[in-house]
Amino acid sequence: MNKVLKIEGMSCKNCAAAVEKALLSLPGVAEARVDLAAGEATVVLEDLVGDKALCLVVEEAGFEVSSVE
Ligand SMILES: [Cu+2]
């Protein structure tokens, strides 16, 4: 299962890397890929992971999630 997060506040490669790292730290997240230009992160879930948990780790890393699809 894939989810796409719209993320605000990412401005460079370091931001993208920080978001990827934060998402990968969650159990159940198999892959995390950030598209910096689009302001999006795509996660591949190998387990059920709630939208709230995904938003929380991104927010803890210092960014805002505007939507999860
Ligand atoms: Cu940055």
N, CA, C, O and the ligand as a Tripos MOL2 file, in Angstrom:
@<TRIPOS>MOLECULE
protein
  277   275    70     0     0
PROTEIN
NO_CHARGES

@<TRIPOS>ATOM
      1 N           0.8320   -1.1970    0.0000 N.3       1 MET1
      2 CA          0.0000    0.0000    0.0000 C.3       1 MET1
      3 C           0.8700    1.2520    0.0000 C.2       1 MET1
      4 O           1.8560    1.3500    0.7310 O.2       1 MET1
      5 N           0.4760    2.2020   -0.8400 N.am      2 ASN2
      6 CA          1.2210    3.4580   -0.9200 C.3       2 ASN2
      7 C           0.3900    4.6110   -0.3920 C.2       2 ASN2
      8 O          -0.8330    4.6410   -0.5280 O.2       2 ASN2
      9 N           1.0860    5.5520    0.2090 N.am      3 LYS3
     10 CA          0.4220    6.7890    0.5770 C.3       3 LYS3
     11 C           1.2990    7.9420    0.1280 C.2       3 LYS3
     12 O           2.5260    7.8420    0.1080 O.2       3 LYS3
     13 N           0.6450    9.0450   -0.2340 N.am      4 VAL4
     14 CA          1.3810   10.2340   -0.6420 C.3       4 VAL4
     15 C           1.0810   11.3560    0.3440 C.2       4 VAL4
     16 O          -0.0760   11.7040    0.5760 O.2       4 VAL4
     17 N           2.1330   11.9090    0.9130 N.am      5 LEU5
     18 CA          1.9890   13.0120    1.8620 C.3       5 LEU5
     19 C           2.3940   14.3080    1.1890 C.2       5 LEU5
     20 O           3.4600   14.3970    0.5800 O.2       5 LEU5
     21 N           1.5480   15.3010    1.3010 N.am      6 LYS6
     22 CA          1.9180   16.6450    0.8520 C.3       6 LYS6
     23 C           2.5830   17.3210    2.0470 C.2       6 LYS6
     24 O           2.0090   17.4100    3.1320 O.2       6 LYS6
     25 N           3.8060   17.7930    1.8210 N.am      7 ILE7
     26 CA          4.5910   18.3430    2.9330 C.3       7 ILE7
     27 C           5.0240   19.7700    2.6360 C.2       7 ILE7
     28 O           5.4970   20.0800    1.5420 O.2       7 ILE7
     29 N           4.8540   20.6290    3.6270 N.am      8 GLU8
     30 CA          5.2700   22.0190    3.4750 C.3       8 GLU8
     31 C           6.5410   22.2650    4.2680 C.2       8 GLU8
     32 O           6.7350   21.7050    5.3460 O.2       8 GLU8
     33 N           7.3970   23.1060    3.7220 N.am      9 GLY9
     34 CA          8.5770   23.5360    4.4560 C.3       9 GLY9
     35 C           9.8820   22.8900    4.0140 C.2       9 GLY9
     36 O          10.9420   23.1990    4.5590 O.2       9 GLY9
     37 N           9.8150   21.9920    3.0250 N.am     10 MET10
     38 CA         11.0530   21.3740    2.5390 C.3      10 MET10
     39 C          11.6710   22.2770    1.4850 C.2      10 MET10
     40 O          11.0270   22.6160    0.4920 O.2      10 MET10
     41 N          12.9320   22.6700    1.7050 N.am     11 SER11
     42 CA         13.5300   23.6090    0.7640 C.3      11 SER11
     43 C          14.8050   23.0930    0.1120 C.2      11 SER11
     44 O          15.2720   23.6920   -0.8570 O.2      11 SER11
     45 N          15.3720   22.0270    0.5970 N.am     12 CYS12
     46 CA         16.6130   21.5350   -0.0050 C.3      12 CYS12
     47 C          16.7440   20.0290    0.1960 C.2      12 CYS12
     48 O          15.8810   19.3790    0.7850 O.2      12 CYS12
     49 N          17.8490   19.5000   -0.3100 N.am     13 LYS13
     50 CA         18.0700   18.0520   -0.2280 C.3      13 LYS13
     51 C          18.1690   17.5510    1.2090 C.2      13 LYS13
     52 O          17.7830   16.4220    1.5150 O.2      13 LYS13
     53 N          18.6960   18.4110    2.0920 N.am     14 ASN14
     54 CA         18.8000   17.9990    3.4980 C.3      14 ASN14
     55 C          17.4220   17.8200    4.1210 C.2      14 ASN14
     56 O          17.1950   16.9000    4.9070 O.2      14 ASN14
     57 N          16.5090   18.7130    3.7580 N.am     15 CYS15
     58 CA         15.1340   18.5860    4.2470 C.3      15 CYS15
     59 C          14.5360   17.2740    3.7580 C.2      15 CYS15
     60 O          13.9210   16.5300    4.5220 O.2      15 CYS15
     61 N          14.7280   17.0060    2.4720 N.am     16 ALA16
     62 CA         14.1770   15.7840    1.8960 C.3      16 ALA16
     63 C          14.7390   14.5570    2.6050 C.2      16 ALA16
     64 O          14.0090   13.6090    2.8940 O.2      16 ALA16
     65 N          16.0310   14.5830    2.8810 N.am     17 ALA17
     66 CA         16.6700   13.4520    3.5460 C.3      17 ALA17
     67 C          16.1390   13.2900    4.9730 C.2      17 ALA17
     68 O          15.9450   12.1730    5.4520 O.2      17 ALA17
     69 N          15.9100   14.4190    5.6380 N.am     18 ALA18
     70 CA         15.3980   14.3690    7.0080 C.3      18 ALA18
     71 C          13.9950   13.7700    7.0420 C.2      18 ALA18
     72 O          13.6610   12.9990    7.9410 O.2      18 ALA18
     73 N          13.1780   14.1340    6.0520 N.am     19 VAL19
     74 CA         11.8150   13.6010    5.9810 C.3      19 VAL19
     75 C          11.8510   12.1040    5.6860 C.2      19 VAL19
     76 O          11.1140   11.3270    6.2930 O.2      19 VAL19
     77 N          12.7040   11.7080    4.7590 N.am     20 GLU20
     78 CA         12.8120   10.2790    4.4280 C.3      20 GLU20
     79 C          13.2420    9.4800    5.6470 C.2      20 GLU20
     80 O          12.6960    8.4150    5.9350 O.2      20 GLU20
     81 N          14.2230   10.0090    6.3510 N.am     21 LYS21
     82 CA         14.7360    9.3160    7.5290 C.3      21 LYS21
     83 C          13.6550    9.1850    8.6020 C.2      21 LYS21
     84 O          13.5010    8.1350    9.2260 O.2      21 LYS21
     85 N          12.9110   10.2750    8.8010 N.am     22 ALA22
     86 CA         11.8480   10.2690    9.8100 C.3      22 ALA22
     87 C          10.7860    9.2290    9.4690 C.2      22 ALA22
     88 O          10.3300    8.4830   10.3360 O.2      22 ALA22
     89 N          10.3980    9.1910    8.1970 N.am     23 LEU23
     90 CA          9.3470    8.2490    7.7830 C.3      23 LEU23
     91 C           9.8290    6.8090    7.9020 C.2      23 LEU23
     92 O           9.0860    5.9250    8.3280 O.2      23 LEU23
     93 N          11.0970    6.5860    7.5170 N.am     24 LEU24
     94 CA         11.6530    5.2280    7.5810 C.3      24 LEU24
     95 C          11.8120    4.7310    9.0140 C.2      24 LEU24
     96 O          11.9010    3.5270    9.2530 O.2      24 LEU24
     97 N          11.8460    5.6630    9.9660 N.am     25 SER25
     98 CA         12.0160    5.2660   11.3670 C.3      25 SER25
     99 C          10.7370    4.6420   11.9230 C.2      25 SER25
    100 O          10.7590    4.0160   12.9830 O.2      25 SER25
    101 N           9.6260    4.8120   11.2090 N.am     26 LEU26
    102 CA          8.3530    4.2470   11.6730 C.3      26 LEU26
    103 C           8.2570    2.7750   11.3140 C.2      26 LEU26
    104 O           8.4900    2.3980   10.1650 O.2      26 LEU26
    105 N           7.9160    1.9450   12.2830 N.am     27 PRO27
    106 CA          7.6980    0.5360   11.9590 C.3      27 PRO27
    107 C           6.5520    0.4080   10.9620 C.2      27 PRO27
    108 O           5.5130    1.0480   11.1190 O.2      27 PRO27
    109 N           6.7430   -0.4150    9.9430 N.am     28 GLY28
    110 CA          5.6930   -0.6090    8.9430 C.3      28 GLY28
    111 C           5.9540    0.1470    7.6570 C.2      28 GLY28
    112 O           5.3250   -0.1200    6.6340 O.2      28 GLY28
    113 N           6.8950    1.1050    7.7070 N.am     29 VAL29
    114 CA          7.2520    1.8450    6.4940 C.3      29 VAL29
    115 C           8.4190    1.1340    5.8190 C.2      29 VAL29
    116 O           9.5140    1.0550    6.3750 O.2      29 VAL29
    117 N           8.1750    0.6170    4.6180 N.am     30 ALA30
    118 CA          9.2090   -0.1300    3.9070 C.3      30 ALA30
    119 C          10.0840    0.7850    3.0630 C.2      30 ALA30
    120 O          11.2870    0.5650    2.9230 O.2      30 ALA30
    121 N           9.4570    1.8170    2.5010 N.am     31 GLU31
    122 CA         10.1890    2.7350    1.6330 C.3      31 GLU31
    123 C           9.6380    4.1330    1.7920 C.2      31 GLU31
    124 O           8.4460    4.3220    2.0360 O.2      31 GLU31
    125 N          10.5190    5.1150    1.6510 N.am     32 ALA32
    126 CA         10.0670    6.5040    1.6770 C.3      32 ALA32
    127 C          10.8730    7.2660    0.6360 C.2      32 ALA32
    128 O          12.1030    7.2200    0.6130 O.2      32 ALA32
    129 N          10.1390    7.9700   -0.2260 N.am     33 ARG33
    130 CA         10.7970    8.7100   -1.2950 C.3      33 ARG33
    131 C          10.2180   10.1070   -1.3430 C.2      33 ARG33
    132 O           9.0030   10.2880   -1.4090 O.2      33 ARG33
    133 N          11.1040   11.0980   -1.3080 N.am     34 VAL34
    134 CA         10.6310   12.4830   -1.3360 C.3      34 VAL34
    135 C          10.8620   13.0820   -2.7150 C.2      34 VAL34
    136 O          11.9420   12.9580   -3.2930 O.2      34 VAL34
    137 N           9.8230   13.7350   -3.2290 N.am     35 ASP35
    138 CA          9.9430   14.5290   -4.4420 C.3      35 ASP35
    139 C           9.9450   15.9910   -3.9950 C.2      35 ASP35
    140 O           8.9040   16.5780   -3.6980 O.2      35 ASP35
    141 N          11.1460   16.5510   -3.9610 N.am     36 LEU36
    142 CA         11.3210   17.8900   -3.4100 C.3      36 LEU36
    143 C          10.5500   18.9390   -4.2270 C.2      36 LEU36
    144 O           9.8880   19.8090   -3.6600 O.2      36 LEU36
    145 N          10.6400   18.8500   -5.5520 N.am     37 ALA37
    146 CA          9.9730   19.8330   -6.4230 C.3      37 ALA37
    147 C           8.4620   19.8170   -6.2160 C.2      37 ALA37
    148 O           7.8100   20.8610   -6.2320 O.2      37 ALA37
    149 N           7.9160   18.6200   -6.0210 N.am     38 ALA38
    150 CA          6.4680   18.4990   -5.8540 C.3      38 ALA38
    151 C           6.0400   18.7220   -4.4050 C.2      38 ALA38
    152 O           4.8540   18.9060   -4.1290 O.2      38 ALA38
    153 N           7.0010   18.7080   -3.4810 N.am     39 GLY39
    154 CA          6.6550   18.8370   -2.0680 C.3      39 GLY39
    155 C           5.8810   17.6360   -1.5640 C.2      39 GLY39
    156 O           4.9450   17.7660   -0.7750 O.2      39 GLY39
    157 N           6.2830   16.4730   -2.0270 N.am     40 GLU40
    158 CA          5.5580   15.2540   -1.6780 C.3      40 GLU40
    159 C           6.4920   14.1650   -1.1940 C.2      40 GLU40
    160 O           7.6580   14.0990   -1.5850 O.2      40 GLU40
    161 N           5.9600   13.3160   -0.3400 N.am     41 ALA41
    162 CA          6.6820   12.0990    0.0390 C.3      41 ALA41
    163 C           5.7740   10.9140   -0.2480 C.2      41 ALA41
    164 O           4.5980   10.9070    0.1190 O.2      41 ALA41
    165 N           6.3360    9.9240   -0.9030 N.am     42 THR42
    166 CA          5.5950    8.6900   -1.1420 C.3      42 THR42
    167 C           6.1500    7.6180   -0.2230 C.2      42 THR42
    168 O           7.3560    7.3730   -0.1900 O.2      42 THR42
    169 N           5.2600    6.9840    0.5210 N.am     43 VAL43
    170 CA          5.7060    5.9020    1.3950 C.3      43 VAL43
    171 C           5.0820    4.5920    0.9330 C.2      43 VAL43
    172 O           3.9250    4.5420    0.5150 O.2      43 VAL43
    173 N           5.8750    3.5440    1.0200 N.am     44 VAL44
    174 CA          5.3870    2.1920    0.7520 C.3      44 VAL44
    175 C           5.2650    1.5070    2.1070 C.2      44 VAL44
    176 O           6.2350    1.3910    2.8570 O.2      44 VAL44
    177 N           4.0540    1.0610    2.3970 N.am     45 LEU45
    178 CA          3.7910    0.4660    3.7050 C.3      45 LEU45
    179 C           3.7180   -1.0490    3.5960 C.2      45 LEU45
    180 O           3.0400   -1.5940    2.7250 O.2      45 LEU45
    181 N           4.4320   -1.7180    4.4980 N.am     46 GLU46
    182 CA          4.3760   -3.1720    4.5080 C.3      46 GLU46
    183 C           3.4400   -3.6480    5.6290 C.2      46 GLU46
    184 O           3.2170   -4.8430    5.8220 O.2      46 GLU46
    185 N           2.9120   -2.6740    6.3460 N.am     47 ASP47
    186 CA          2.0400   -2.9290    7.4780 C.3      47 ASP47
    187 C           1.0630   -1.7680    7.5510 C.2      47 ASP47
    188 O           1.2500   -0.7520    6.8820 O.2      47 ASP47
    189 N           0.0310   -1.9120    8.3550 N.am     48 LEU48
    190 CA         -0.9070   -0.8120    8.5030 C.3      48 LEU48
    191 C          -0.2640    0.2970    9.3440 C.2      48 LEU48
    192 O           0.1210    0.0720   10.4920 O.2      48 LEU48
    193 N          -0.1540    1.4780    8.7670 N.am     49 VAL49
    194 CA          0.3840    2.6300    9.5020 C.3      49 VAL49
    195 C          -0.6380    3.7610    9.3720 C.2      49 VAL49
    196 O          -1.0310    4.1270    8.2640 O.2      49 VAL49
    197 N          -1.0520    4.2970   10.4820 N.am     50 GLY50
    198 CA         -2.0670    5.3470   10.4640 C.3      50 GLY50
    199 C          -1.5370    6.6570    9.9260 C.2      50 GLY50
    200 O          -0.3540    6.9690   10.0580 O.2      50 GLY50
    201 N          -2.4340    7.4240    9.3150 N.am     51 ASP51
    202 CA         -2.0560    8.7350    8.7950 C.3      51 ASP51
    203 C          -1.4770    9.6200    9.8990 C.2      51 ASP51
    204 O          -0.5360   10.3830    9.6860 O.2      51 ASP51
    205 N          -2.0710    9.4890   11.0770 N.am     52 LYS52
    206 CA         -1.6320   10.3330   12.1990 C.3      52 LYS52
    207 C          -0.1780   10.0750   12.5550 C.2      52 LYS52
    208 O           0.5810   11.0080   12.8190 O.2      52 LYS52
    209 N           0.2090    8.7980   12.5610 N.am     53 ALA53
    210 CA          1.5880    8.4340   12.9030 C.3      53 ALA53
    211 C           2.5480    8.9860   11.8590 C.2      53 ALA53
    212 O           3.6330    9.4630   12.1920 O.2      53 ALA53
    213 N           2.1420    8.9190   10.5920 N.am     54 LEU54
    214 CA          2.9840    9.4500    9.5150 C.3      54 LEU54
    215 C           3.1670   10.9580    9.6670 C.2      54 LEU54
    216 O           4.2740   11.4810    9.5450 O.2      54 LEU54
    217 N           2.0540   11.6430    9.9360 N.am     55 CYS55
    218 CA          2.1180   13.1040   10.1000 C.3      55 CYS55
    219 C           2.9880   13.4800   11.2850 C.2      55 CYS55
    220 O           3.7780   14.4220   11.2260 O.2      55 CYS55
    221 N           2.8270   12.7300   12.3520 N.am     56 LEU56
    222 CA          3.5460   13.0580   13.5780 C.3      56 LEU56
    223 C           5.0650   13.0150   13.4010 C.2      56 LEU56
    224 O           5.7600   13.9270   13.8490 O.2      56 LEU56
    225 N           5.5860   11.9800   12.7600 N.am     57 VAL57
    226 CA          7.0510   11.9050   12.6120 C.3      57 VAL57
    227 C           7.5780   13.0060   11.6990 C.2      57 VAL57
    228 O           8.6790   13.5200   11.8970 O.2      57 VAL57
    229 N           6.7720   13.3630   10.6880 N.am     58 VAL58
    230 CA          7.2040   14.4410    9.7880 C.3      58 VAL58
    231 C           7.1940   15.7710   10.5420 C.2      58 VAL58
    232 O           8.0880   16.6000   10.3760 O.2      58 VAL58
    233 N           6.1620   15.9590   11.3770 N.am     59 GLU59
    234 CA          6.0830   17.2000   12.1440 C.3      59 GLU59
    235 C           7.1920   17.2760   13.1950 C.2      59 GLU59
    236 O           7.7310   18.3480   13.4700 O.2      59 GLU59
    237 N           7.5140   16.1440   13.7630 N.am     60 GLU60
    238 CA          8.6130   16.1220   14.7340 C.3      60 GLU60
    239 C           9.9420   16.4710   14.0620 C.2      60 GLU60
    240 O          10.8480   17.0000   14.7060 O.2      60 GLU60
    241 N          10.0520   16.1720   12.7670 N.am     61 ALA61
    242 CA         11.2740   16.4970   12.0350 C.3      61 ALA61
    243 C          11.2960   17.9690   11.6230 C.2      61 ALA61
    244 O          12.3040   18.4620   11.1150 O.2      61 ALA61
    245 N          10.1670   18.6760   11.8460 N.am     62 GLY62
    246 CA         10.1560   20.1130   11.6130 C.3      62 GLY62
    247 C           9.3890   20.5810   10.3880 C.2      62 GLY62
    248 O           9.5600   21.7170    9.9440 O.2      62 GLY62
    249 N           8.5370   19.7080    9.8330 N.am     63 PHE63
    250 CA          7.7940   20.0780    8.6340 C.3      63 PHE63
    251 C           6.3040   19.9040    8.8610 C.2      63 PHE63
    252 O           5.8750   19.2500    9.8120 O.2      63 PHE63
    253 N           5.5180   20.5030    7.9660 N.am     64 GLU64
    254 CA          4.0670   20.4300    8.0830 C.3      64 GLU64
    255 C           3.4900   19.5000    7.0090 C.2      64 GLU64
    256 O           3.8840   19.5570    5.8450 O.2      64 GLU64
    257 N           2.5700   18.6650    7.4150 N.am     65 VAL65
    258 CA          1.8810   17.8080    6.4440 C.3      65 VAL65
    259 C           0.5130   18.4370    6.1560 C.2      65 VAL65
    260 O          -0.2750   18.6660    7.0730 O.2      65 VAL65
    261 N           0.2380   18.7130    4.8810 N.am     66 SER66
    262 CA         -1.0420   19.3460    4.5630 C.3      66 SER66
    263 C          -2.0880   18.3090    4.1380 C.2      66 SER66
    264 O          -3.2880   18.5550    4.2590 O.2      66 SER66
    265 N          -1.6390   17.1590    3.6430 N.am     67 SER67
    266 CA         -2.6090   16.1080    3.3340 C.3      67 SER67
    267 C          -1.9370   14.7510    3.1940 C.2      67 SER67
    268 O          -0.7430   14.6510    2.9120 O.2      67 SER67
    269 N          -2.7320   13.7150    3.3970 N.am     68 VAL68
    270 CA         -2.2560   12.3410    3.1810 C.3      68 VAL68
    271 C          -3.2880   11.6640    2.2870 C.2      68 VAL68
    272 O          -4.4850   11.6660    2.5760 O.2      68 VAL68
    273 N          -2.7950   11.0850    1.1940 N.am     69 GLU69
    274 CA         -3.7190   10.4110    0.2790 C.3      69 GLU69
    275 C          -3.3200    8.9650    0.1030 C.2      69 GLU69
    276 O          -3.9780    8.2280   -0.6320 O.2      69 GLU69
    277 CU         16.7300   21.9580    3.7700 Cu       70 CU70
@<TRIPOS>BOND
     1     1     2 1
     2     2     3 1
     3     3     4 2
     4     3     5 am
     5     5     6 1
     6     6     7 1
     7     7     8 2
     8     7     9 am
     9     9    10 1
    10    10    11 1
    11    11    12 2
    12    11    13 am
    13    13    14 1
    14    14    15 1
    15    15    16 2
    16    15    17 am
    17    17    18 1
    18    18    19 1
    19    19    20 2
    20    19    21 am
    21    21    22 1
    22    22    23 1
    23    23    24 2
    24    23    25 am
    25    25    26 1
    26    26    27 1
    27    27    28 2
    28    27    29 am
    29    29    30 1
    30    30    31 1
    31    31    32 2
    32    31    33 am
    33    33    34 1
    34    34    35 1
    35    35    36 2
    36    35    37 am
    37    37    38 1
    38    38    39 1
    39    39    40 2
    40    39    41 am
    41    41    42 1
    42    42    43 1
    43    43    44 2
    44    43    45 am
    45    45    46 1
    46    46    47 1
    47    47    48 2
    48    47    49 am
    49    49    50 1
    50    50    51 1
    51    51    52 2
    52    51    53 am
    53    53    54 1
    54    54    55 1
    55    55    56 2
    56    55    57 am
    57    57    58 1
    58    58    59 1
    59    59    60 2
    60    59    61 am
    61    61    62 1
    62    62    63 1
    63    63    64 2
    64    63    65 am
    65    65    66 1
    66    66    67 1
    67    67    68 2
    68    67    69 am
    69    69    70 1
    70    70    71 1
    71    71    72 2
    72    71    73 am
    73    73    74 1
    74    74    75 1
    75    75    76 2
    76    75    77 am
    77    77    78 1
    78    78    79 1
    79    79    80 2
    80    79    81 am
    81    81    82 1
    82    82    83 1
    83    83    84 2
    84    83    85 am
    85    85    86 1
    86    86    87 1
    87    87    88 2
    88    87    89 am
    89    89    90 1
    90    90    91 1
    91    91    92 2
    92    91    93 am
    93    93    94 1
    94    94    95 1
    95    95    96 2
    96    95    97 am
    97    97    98 1
    98    98    99 1
    99    99   100 2
   100    99   101 am
   101   101   102 1
   102   102   103 1
   103   103   104 2
   104   103   105 am
   105   105   106 1
   106   106   107 1
   107   107   108 2
   108   107   109 am
   109   109   110 1
   110   110   111 1
   111   111   112 2
   112   111   113 am
   113   113   114 1
   114   114   115 1
   115   115   116 2
   116   115   117 am
   117   117   118 1
   118   118   119 1
   119   119   120 2
   120   119   121 am
   121   121   122 1
   122   122   123 1
   123   123   124 2
   124   123   125 am
   125   125   126 1
   126   126   127 1
   127   127   128 2
   128   127   129 am
   129   129   130 1
   130   130   131 1
   131   131   132 2
   132   131   133 am
   133   133   134 1
   134   134   135 1
   135   135   136 2
   136   135   137 am
   137   137   138 1
   138   138   139 1
   139   139   140 2
   140   139   141 am
   141   141   142 1
   142   142   143 1
   143   143   144 2
   144   143   145 am
   145   145   146 1
   146   146   147 1
   147   147   148 2
   148   147   149 am
   149   149   150 1
   150   150   151 1
   151   151   152 2
   152   151   153 am
   153   153   154 1
   154   154   155 1
   155   155   156 2
   156   155   157 am
   157   157   158 1
   158   158   159 1
   159   159   160 2
   160   159   161 am
   161   161   162 1
   162   162   163 1
   163   163   164 2
   164   163   165 am
   165   165   166 1
   166   166   167 1
   167   167   168 2
   168   167   169 am
   169   169   170 1
   170   170   171 1
   171   171   172 2
   172   171   173 am
   173   173   174 1
   174   174   175 1
   175   175   176 2
   176   175   177 am
   177   177   178 1
   178   178   179 1
   179   179   180 2
   180   179   181 am
   181   181   182 1
   182   182   183 1
   183   183   184 2
   184   183   185 am
   185   185   186 1
   186   186   187 1
   187   187   188 2
   188   187   189 am
   189   189   190 1
   190   190   191 1
   191   191   192 2
   192   191   193 am
   193   193   194 1
   194   194   195 1
   195   195   196 2
   196   195   197 am
   197   197   198 1
   198   198   199 1
   199   199   200 2
   200   199   201 am
   201   201   202 1
   202   202   203 1
   203   203   204 2
   204   203   205 am
   205   205   206 1
   206   206   207 1
   207   207   208 2
   208   207   209 am
   209   209   210 1
   210   210   211 1
   211   211   212 2
   212   211   213 am
   213   213   214 1
   214   214   215 1
   215   215   216 2
   216   215   217 am
   217   217   218 1
   218   218   219 1
   219   219   220 2
   220   219   221 am
   221   221   222 1
   222   222   223 1
   223   223   224 2
   224   223   225 am
   225   225   226 1
   226   226   227 1
   227   227   228 2
   228   227   229 am
   229   229   230 1
   230   230   231 1
   231   231   232 2
   232   231   233 am
   233   233   234 1
   234   234   235 1
   235   235   236 2
   236   235   237 am
   237   237   238 1
   238   238   239 1
   239   239   240 2
   240   239   241 am
   241   241   242 1
   242   242   243 1
   243   243   244 2
   244   243   245 am
   245   245   246 1
   246   246   247 1
   247   247   248 2
   248   247   249 am
   249   249   250 1
   250   250   251 1
   251   251   252 2
   252   251   253 am
   253   253   254 1
   254   254   255 1
   255   255   256 2
   256   255   257 am
   257   257   258 1
   258   258   259 1
   259   259   260 2
   260   259   261 am
   261   261   262 1
   262   262   263 1
   263   263   264 2
   264   263   265 am
   265   265   266 1
   266   266   267 1
   267   267   268 2
   268   267   269 am
   269   269   270 1
   270   270   271 1
   271   271   272 2
   272   271   273 am
   273   273   274 1
   274   274   275 1
   275   275   276 2
@<TRIPOS>SUBSTRUCTURE
     1 MET1         2 RESIDUE 1 A MET
     2 ASN2         6 RESIDUE 1 A ASN
     3 LYS3        10 RESIDUE 1 A LYS
     4 VAL4        14 RESIDUE 1 A VAL
     5 LEU5        18 RESIDUE 1 A LEU
     6 LYS6        22 RESIDUE 1 A LYS
     7 ILE7        26 RESIDUE 1 A ILE
     8 GLU8        30 RESIDUE 1 A GLU
     9 GLY9        34 RESIDUE 1 A GLY
    10 MET10       38 RESIDUE 1 A MET
    11 SER11       42 RESIDUE 1 A SER
    12 CYS12       46 RESIDUE 1 A CYS
    13 LYS13       50 RESIDUE 1 A LYS
    14 ASN14       54 RESIDUE 1 A ASN
    15 CYS15       58 RESIDUE 1 A CYS
    16 ALA16       62 RESIDUE 1 A ALA
    17 ALA17       66 RESIDUE 1 A ALA
    18 ALA18       70 RESIDUE 1 A ALA
    19 VAL19       74 RESIDUE 1 A VAL
    20 GLU20       78 RESIDUE 1 A GLU
    21 LYS21       82 RESIDUE 1 A LYS
    22 ALA22       86 RESIDUE 1 A ALA
    23 LEU23       90 RESIDUE 1 A LEU
    24 LEU24       94 RESIDUE 1 A LEU
    25 SER25       98 RESIDUE 1 A SER
    26 LEU26      102 RESIDUE 1 A LEU
    27 PRO27      106 RESIDUE 1 A PRO
    28 GLY28      110 RESIDUE 1 A GLY
    29 VAL29      114 RESIDUE 1 A VAL
    30 ALA30      118 RESIDUE 1 A ALA
    31 GLU31      122 RESIDUE 1 A GLU
    32 ALA32      126 RESIDUE 1 A ALA
    33 ARG33      130 RESIDUE 1 A ARG
    34 VAL34      134 RESIDUE 1 A VAL
    35 ASP35      138 RESIDUE 1 A ASP
    36 LEU36      142 RESIDUE 1 A LEU
    37 ALA37      146 RESIDUE 1 A ALA
    38 ALA38      150 RESIDUE 1 A ALA
    39 GLY39      154 RESIDUE 1 A GLY
    40 GLU40      158 RESIDUE 1 A GLU
    41 ALA41      162 RESIDUE 1 A ALA
    42 THR42      166 RESIDUE 1 A THR
    43 VAL43      170 RESIDUE 1 A VAL
    44 VAL44      174 RESIDUE 1 A VAL
    45 LEU45      178 RESIDUE 1 A LEU
    46 GLU46      182 RESIDUE 1 A GLU
    47 ASP47      186 RESIDUE 1 A ASP
    48 LEU48      190 RESIDUE 1 A LEU
    49 VAL49      194 RESIDUE 1 A VAL
    50 GLY50      198 RESIDUE 1 A GLY
    51 ASP51      202 RESIDUE 1 A ASP
    52 LYS52      206 RESIDUE 1 A LYS
    53 ALA53      210 RESIDUE 1 A ALA
    54 LEU54      214 RESIDUE 1 A LEU
    55 CYS55      218 RESIDUE 1 A CYS
    56 LEU56      222 RESIDUE 1 A LEU
    57 VAL57      226 RESIDUE 1 A VAL
    58 VAL58      230 RESIDUE 1 A VAL
    59 GLU59      234 RESIDUE 1 A GLU
    60 GLU60      238 RESIDUE 1 A GLU
    61 ALA61      242 RESIDUE 1 A ALA
    62 GLY62      246 RESIDUE 1 A GLY
    63 PHE63      250 RESIDUE 1 A PHE
    64 GLU64      254 RESIDUE 1 A GLU
    65 VAL65      258 RESIDUE 1 A VAL
    66 SER66      262 RESIDUE 1 A SER
    67 SER67      266 RESIDUE 1 A SER
    68 VAL68      270 RESIDUE 1 A VAL
    69 GLU69      274 RESIDUE 1 A GLU
    70 CU70       277 GROUP 0 **** ****
